[in-house]
């Protein structure tokens, strides 16, 4: 569009093409790009939490901590819903 500024007849259609491509880009970004970015961000946070838990567990084992203390320490990393699910599983296995 900017190459043909001296020709007013081609300026209108070129501007229309520029605006429609901007509209398509904006729609594509909002429909595809943002949801994908959110999913990647959530997965990244989950992976980071898992790695922190593993690192804490390895350091605690290396320090010779009591397994019960280690279990409680690692449970503190879990979200509330996951913690309740874990406790229900361990109580069901122990009974």
C-alpha positions in Angstrom: 0.0 0.0 0.0 2.7 2.5 0.9 4.6 1.9 -2.4 1.7 3.4 -4.4 0.8 6.5 -2.4 1.1 8.7 -5.5 -1.8 6.9 -7.2 -5.1 7.7 -5.4 -7.1 5.0 -7.3 -5.1 2.2 -5.8 -4.9 3.6 -2.3 -8.5 2.6 -1.3 -8.3 -1.0 -2.3 -4.9 -1.4 -0.8 -6.1 0.2 2.5 -9.0 -2.3 2.5 -6.7 -5.2 2.1 -4.4 -3.9 4.9 -7.4 -3.5 7.3 -8.9 -6.9 6.5 -5.6 -8.6 7.1 -5.3 -6.8 10.4 -8.8 -7.9 11.3 -8.0 -11.5 10.4 -4.8 -11.4 12.4 -6.5 -10.1 15.4 -9.3 -12.7 15.3 -6.8 -15.5 14.8 -4.7 -14.3 17.7 -7.7 -14.2 20.0 -9.2 -17.5 18.9 -6.0 -19.6 18.6 -3.1 -17.7 20.1 -4.3 -16.8 23.5 -5.9 -20.1 24.4 -2.7 -21.9 23.3 -0.6 -19.5 25.4 -2.7 -20.0 28.5 -2.5 -23.8 28.1 1.3 -23.7 27.7 1.6 -21.4 30.7 -0.5 -23.8 32.9 1.6 -26.8 31.8 4.8 -24.9 32.5 3.6 -24.1 36.0 2.7 -27.7 36.6 6.1 -28.9 35.4 7.8 -26.3 37.6 5.8 -27.5 40.7 6.7 -31.1 39.9 10.4 -30.3 39.6 10.4 -28.3 42.9 8.7 -31.3 44.7 11.3 -33.7 43.3 14.2 -31.5 44.2 12.8 -31.0 47.8 12.3 -34.7 48.1 15.8 -35.6 47.0 17.4 -33.0 49.3 15.3 -34.3 52.2 16.2 -37.9 51.5 19.8 -36.9 51.3 19.6 -35.1 54.6 18.1 -38.2 56.2 14.8 -36.8 57.2 12.0 -38.9 58.6 9.7 -40.3 55.8 6.6 -39.0 57.6 8.0 -35.5 57.8 9.0 -35.7 54.2 5.5 -36.8 53.2 4.0 -33.8 55.0 6.5 -31.5 53.5 5.8 -32.7 50.0 2.0 -32.6 50.6 2.4 -28.9 51.3 3.2 -28.3 47.7 -0.1 -29.8 46.5 -3.2 -27.7 45.8 -6.0 -28.3 48.3 -8.1 -30.5 45.9 -5.0 -32.7 45.1 -4.1 -32.9 48.8 -7.6 -34.2 49.7 -7.5 -36.7 46.8 -4.1 -38.0 48.0 -5.3 -38.3 51.6 -8.4 -40.2 50.5 -6.3 -42.6 48.5 -3.8 -43.2 51.4 -6.6 -43.7 53.9 -8.3 -46.1 51.5 -5.1 -48.1 51.0 -4.4 -48.2 54.8 -7.8 -49.5 55.8 
